[in-house]
């Protein structure tokens, strides 16, 4: 893939979707800030002007021009929850679920996360990179310009770091901008069966301090990665999650949580109390905890591809989160077990059908609110002067087609940090 340097005026859009510069809370969700026949000027990596086409052409008559051809221009998608790096697949488990086995039953039988752990531990770093690079390219093709990506298929120091090394290499090599998360607390590894507390102690006393030192040696210019915990029956209980959170926070790590996917253990309340940047899944979250979310800055990240992949009826109660005044984001949960899908266009279409979001709400949740779930909303997720020039030119004239259609790709052109992305065939 190659990218050309851009200093360019993009003009003649049908709808320029600018959104708001900050996250949209509660009933404010869905403010797209549409400029009909809009235009924007890109200089170097940033947007320097936004307005009507006639006004910007008059103000910048010598600027190189890119004609949007009467199509929608909007921010690139921000995918706030992915498990991008893994080896192998779990296609056999999909068949088992169709035969009636539950996710937790498959996990208890040695499948689930542990199956991906075995494959990832055994894979060479070059193999992990190659497989993950292909997925990253596909995400980019479908319009994701920034994403979060977790470790969590290693569950020991060497394999967890191997995944983080791959993520850093991908971030350097690809236009897709990657924000890593350390998820050693994804499952209890088989060698610690029956000794989960000992594994938690290892994470708190050894892995996290070593991670901080390693990160500062490898990439001192970047903020520390997030630390995440899968707080769920069969994974880590509330007390264990709190221990990891306290250890991580004391070292300066920002917090995320997998909570309430299958049972409500109180993880969302813990995330709010410890000021986690996001709480993700939230299928079984109680009404009281939804109120707590609404009173906090913790972003609620819904992952509709996961219940879809598991063929389950319950989804994140998005309408209630909005009604209570919470900040709702969308993400793909790209992973080998339940949601092998990095297509945020499909996430939007599914969220509208299964969670009763409007197309405008789903787009805002997949851009500016998802950026807030990564702490990057000051730099990306919307189109304003001073922000990074991450944007999409769609093949349609109306943004609602992103939800109306599904299964295809409506992205025509991609600009990342002011550069037009070209894919080699």
C-alpha positions in Angstrom: 0.0 0.0 0.0 1.2 3.5 -0.8 -0.1 6.9 0.4 0.5 10.3 -1.4 1.2 13.5 0.5 -1.9 15.6 0.7 -2.4 19.4 0.8 -5.7 19.5 -0.9 -9.2 21.0 -0.9 -11.9 18.3 -0.9 -15.1 19.9 -2.3 -18.5 19.3 -3.8 -19.8 16.9 -1.2 -23.5 16.0 -1.0 -23.2 15.9 2.8 -20.1 16.9 4.7 -20.6 15.0 8.0 -18.5 17.1 10.6 -20.1 15.9 13.9 -19.2 17.7 17.1 -15.7 18.1 18.4 -16.5 16.4 21.7 -18.4 13.2 22.6 -22.2 13.3 22.3 -24.0 12.4 25.5 -27.5 11.0 25.9 -30.1 12.4 23.6 -27.5 14.6 22.0 -26.3 11.5 20.2 -26.8 11.8 16.4 -25.8 15.4 15.9 -23.9 15.0 12.5 -23.2 18.6 11.8 -24.1 18.2 8.2 -22.9 20.9 5.7 -24.7 20.4 2.3 -22.3 20.9 -0.6 -19.5 21.1 2.0 -15.7 21.3 1.6 -12.6 21.1 3.8 -9.0 22.1 3.3 -6.2 19.7 4.3 -2.7 20.9 4.9 -0.1 18.4 5.9 -1.8 16.0 8.4 -4.5 18.4 9.6 -7.8 20.0 8.6 -7.3 23.7 8.4 -10.7 24.9 7.2 -14.3 23.6 6.9 -17.3 25.2 5.2 -19.4 25.5 2.0 -17.7 24.6 -1.3 -18.3 28.0 -2.8 -16.8 29.7 0.2 -13.7 27.6 0.5 -13.0 27.7 -3.3 -13.1 31.5 -3.1 -10.9 31.6 0.0 -8.3 29.1 -1.4 -8.3 29.5 -5.2 -4.8 28.0 -5.6 -5.3 24.9 -3.5 -5.1 21.5 -5.3 -8.6 20.1 -5.5 -10.2 16.8 -5.0 -13.8 16.6 -6.3 -16.0 14.5 -4.0 -18.5 14.2 -6.9 -21.6 14.9 -4.9 -21.0 12.1 -2.4 -20.9 11.9 1.4 -17.6 12.8 3.2 -17.4 11.9 6.8 -14.8 11.1 9.6 -13.0 7.7 9.4 -14.5 5.1 11.7 -12.8 4.6 15.1 -13.1 0.9 16.3 -12.8 1.1 20.0 -12.6 -2.6 20.9 -10.7 -5.2 18.8 -8.6 -8.3 19.4 -6.6 -7.8 16.2 -3.6 -10.1 16.9 -4.2 -13.9 17.0 -3.2 -17.0 15.2 -5.5 -19.7 13.7 -9.3 -19.9 13.8 -12.1 -21.4 15.8 -14.5 -22.4 13.0 -15.2 -25.8 14.7 -16.6 -23.9 17.8 -19.1 -22.1 15.6 -20.5 -25.5 14.6 -20.5 -26.5 18.3 -22.6 -23.5 19.1 -25.0 -24.3 16.3 -25.4 -27.7 18.0 -26.4 -26.1 21.2 -23.2 -25.6 23.2 -22.9 -22.3 25.1 -19.8 -20.0 24.9 -19.0 -20.9 28.6 -19.5 -24.6 28.0 -17.0 -24.5 25.1 -14.6 -22.5 27.2 -14.8 -25.0 30.0 -14.1 -27.9 27.6 -10.8 -26.3 26.6 -12.1 -24.3 23.7 -12.8 -20.6 23.6 -10.0 -18.2 24.5 -7.7 -21.0 25.5 -7.7 -22.5 22.0 -6.6 -19.2 20.5 -4.0 -18.9 23.3 -2.5 -22.3 22.3 -2.3 -21.2 18.6 -0.9 -17.8 19.4 1.7 -19.0 21.8 2.9 -21.5 19.1 3.0 -19.0 16.3 6.2 -17.2 15.3 6.0 -13.4 15.5 6.3 -13.2 11.7 3.2 -15.4 11.3 1.2 -13.3 13.8 2.2 -10.2 11.9 1.3 -11.6 8.5 -2.2 -12.8 9.7 -2.9 -9.6 11.6 -1.7 -7.3 8.9 -4.2 -8.9 6.5 -7.0 -8.1 9.0 -5.7 -4.6 9.6 -5.8 -3.9 5.8 -9.4 -5.2 5.6 -10.5 -2.9 8.5 -8.9 0.0 6.7 -10.6 -0.9 3.4 -14.0 -0.7 5.2 -13.2 2.7 6.6 -11.6 2.2 10.0 -8.8 4.7 10.3 -8.1 4.3 14.1 -8.6 1.4 16.4 -7.9 -0.1 19.7 -6.3 -3.6 19.7 -5.6 -5.9 22.6 -3.2 -8.6 23.6 -4.8 -11.4 25.6 -4.1 -14.6 23.5 -0.8 -15.2 25.2 -1.5 -15.2 29.0 2.2 -15.3 29.8 4.8 -12.6 29.6 6.6 -13.7 26.4 3.5 -14.3 24.4 1.7 -11.1 25.6 4.7 -9.0 24.7 4.9 -10.8 21.3 1.4 -9.6 20.5 2.2 -6.0 21.6 5.4 -6.1 19.5 3.2 -7.0 16.5 0.8 -4.2 17.3 3.6 -1.6 17.4 5.0 -3.0 14.1 1.6 -2.8 12.5 1.1 0.7 13.7 4.4 1.8 12.1 3.8 -0.1 8.8 0.1 0.6 8.2 -2.1 3.6 7.7 -4.4 2.1 10.3 -3.6 3.9 13.6 -3.5 1.4 16.5 -3.9 2.1 20.2 -2.8 -1.0 22.2 -4.3 -2.6 25.2 -2.7 -5.1 27.6 -5.2 -7.9 28.3 -3.2 -10.6 30.2 -6.4 -10.9 32.3 -8.4 -12.3 29.4 -8.7 -15.8 30.9 -6.9 -17.9 33.5 -4.3 -19.9 31.6 -4.4 -23.6 31.8 -1.2 -23.8 33.8 -3.0 -21.8 36.6 -6.2 -23.9 36.6 -7.6 -23.7 40.2 -5.0 -21.0 41.0 -6.5 -17.9 39.5 -5.5 -15.7 42.5 -1.9 -16.7 41.9 -2.2 -15.6 38.3 -3.7 -12.3 39.3 -0.7 -11.8 41.7 1.7 -12.5 38.8 -0.1 -9.8 36.7 -0.1 -7.3 39.5 3.4 -7.8 40.9 5.4 -8.8 37.8 3.7 -8.3 34.5 2.4 -4.8 35.0 5.7 -3.3 36.3 7.6 -5.1 33.6 5.2 -3.9 31.0 5.7 -0.3 32.0 9.5 -0.6 31.8 9.3 -2.4 28.5 6.9 0.1 27.0 9.0 3.1 28.0 12.1 1.4 26.4 10.3 0.4 23.2 8.2 3.5 22.5 8.8 6.3 25.0 7.0 8.9 22.8 3.6 7.1 23.2 1.3 7.1 26.1 1.1 3.9 28.1 -1.3 1.3 26.8 -4.6 0.6 28.3 -5.0 -2.3 30.8 -8.2 -4.4 30.4 -9.8 -7.2 32.4 -12.4 -9.7 31.4 -14.6 -9.5 34.5 -17.0 -12.4 34.0 -18.0 -15.8 35.6 -15.4 -18.3 34.4 -12.8 -15.6 33.9 -12.0 -13.0 36.6 -14.3 -12.1 39.5 -14.9 -8.6 40.8 -12.3 -8.8 43.6 -9.6 -10.0 41.2 -10.5 -7.3 38.7 -10.2 -4.6 41.4 -6.8 -5.9 42.4 -5.5 -5.7 38.8 -7.1 -2.2 38.3 -5.5 -0.8 41.5 -2.1 -2.2 40.5 -2.4 -0.8 36.9 -3.7 2.6 38.0 -0.9 3.0 40.5 1.6 2.6 37.7 -0.2 5.1 35.5 -2.1 2.8 33.1 -5.5 3.8 31.9 -8.3 1.2 32.5 -10.8 -0.6 30.4 -13.1 -3.5 31.3 -15.0 -6.4 29.6 -18.2 -6.3 31.8 -21.7 -7.8 31.9 -21.4 -9.8 28.7 -23.0 -12.9 30.3 -23.7 -12.0 33.9 -23.8 -8.8 36.0 -20.9 -9.1 38.5 -20.6 -5.4 39.3 -17.8 -4.7 36.8 -19.5 -1.6 35.4 -19.8 0.0 38.9 -16.1 -0.8 39.5 -15.2 0.8 36.2 -17.0 4.0 37.0 -15.6 4.1 40.6 -12.1 3.7 39.3 -12.6 6.1 36.4 -12.0 3.6 33.6 -12.1 5.2 30.2 -14.6 2.6 29.0 -16.8 -0.3 30.0 -17.4 -2.7 27.1 -20.1 -5.3 26.2 -22.7 -4.3 28.8 -25.4 -6.7 27.8 -26.5 -7.6 31.3 -25.8 -4.2 33.0 -28.3 -3.3 35.6 -30.5 -0.2 35.5 -28.6 1.2 38.5 -25.2 0.8 36.9 -26.5 2.4 33.7 -27.4 5.4 35.8 -23.9 5.4 37.3 -22.4 5.3 33.8 -24.6 8.3 32.8 -23.2 10.3 35.8 -19.6 9.5 34.8 -17.2 10.0 31.9 -16.8 6.3 31.4 -17.8 5.5 27.8 -20.3 2.6 27.3 -18.9 0.6 24.3 -21.5 -1.7 22.7 -20.3 -4.6 20.6 -23.3 -5.8 18.6 -21.3 -8.3 16.5 -20.7 -10.4 19.6 -24.3 -11.4 20.4 -24.9 -11.7 16.6 -22.0 -14.1 16.3 -23.2 -16.1 19.3 -26.8 -16.0 18.0 -28.1 -14.6 21.2 -31.2 -12.4 21.6 -29.8 -9.9 24.1 -27.9 -6.8 23.0 -26.5 -3.8 24.9 -29.5 -1.7 26.1 -28.5 1.2 24.0 -31.8 3.1 24.2 -31.7 3.0 28.0 -28.0 4.2 28.0 -29.0 7.1 25.8 -32.2 7.9 27.8 -30.2 8.0 31.0 -27.6 10.4 29.5 -24.6 8.1 29.0 -21.9 8.3 26.3 -22.5 5.4 23.9 -19.9 4.1 21.5 -19.8 1.2 19.0 -17.0 -1.2 18.2 -16.6 -4.5 16.3 -15.0 -6.8 18.9 -13.0 -8.3 16.0 -11.9 -11.7 17.4 -11.5 -15.3 16.3 -14.2 -16.8 18.5 -17.4 -14.8 18.4 -17.0 -11.9 16.0 -14.6 -12.3 13.1 -15.7 -9.0 11.6 -13.8 -5.7 11.4 -16.3 -4.0 9.2 -17.7 -1.0 11.0 -20.2 -0.4 8.3 -21.8 -3.8 9.3 -21.6 -2.8 13.0 -23.6 0.4 12.2 -26.2 -1.5 10.2 -26.5 -4.2 12.9 -26.8 -1.6 15.7 -29.7 0.1 14.0 -31.6 -3.1 13.6 -30.7 -4.9 16.9 -30.3 -1.9 19.3 -32.8 0.5 17.7 -30.3 3.3 17.0 -30.9 5.7 14.2 -28.3 5.9 11.4 -27.1 9.3 12.7 -26.8 7.9 16.3 -24.9 4.9 15.1 -22.5 7.0 13.0 -21.7 9.3 15.9 -21.2 6.3 18.2 -18.7 4.8 15.7 -16.7 8.0 15.3 -16.5 10.8 17.9 -17.9 8.7 20.8 -15.6 5.8 19.9 -12.7 8.3 19.8 -13.7 9.3 23.4 -13.5 5.6 24.4 -9.8 5.8 23.4 -9.1 9.3 24.7 -8.3 10.6 21.2 -11.4 12.8 20.6 -9.3 16.0 20.7 -7.4 14.7 17.6 -9.9 12.6 15.6 -13.4 11.3 15.3 -14.9 14.5 13.7 -14.0 17.0 11.0 -13.0 20.4 12.4 -10.1 22.7 11.8 -7.1 21.6 13.9 -8.1 17.9 13.9 -6.2 15.2 12.1 -7.4 14.7 8.5 -8.9 11.2 8.9 -11.8 11.0 6.6 -13.8 8.9 4.1 -15.5 9.6 0.8 -18.4 7.3 0.4 -20.0 6.0 -2.9 -23.4 7.4 -1.9 -25.1 10.7 -1.6 -26.9 10.1 1.7 -25.3 9.0 5.0 -28.3 6.8 5.8 -27.1 4.2 3.3 -24.5 3.1 5.8 -27.3 1.6 7.9 -29.8 0.9 5.1 -27.4 -1.3 3.2 -25.3 -4.1 4.7 -22.8 -6.7 3.5 -20.9 -4.5 1.0 -18.4 -1.6 1.1 -19.6 1.9 0.6 -16.1 3.5 1.0 -14.7 5.0 -2.2 -11.7 6.9 -0.9 -9.8 7.1 2.4 -7.6 9.9 3.7 -5.4 9.2 6.8 -3.5 12.1 8.3 -4.0 14.0 5.2 -2.8 11.4 2.8 -5.0 9.6 0.3 -4.6 5.8 0.9 -3.9 3.5 -2.1 -4.2 -0.2 -1.8 -2.0 -2.5 -3.9 -3.8 -5.4 -5.5 
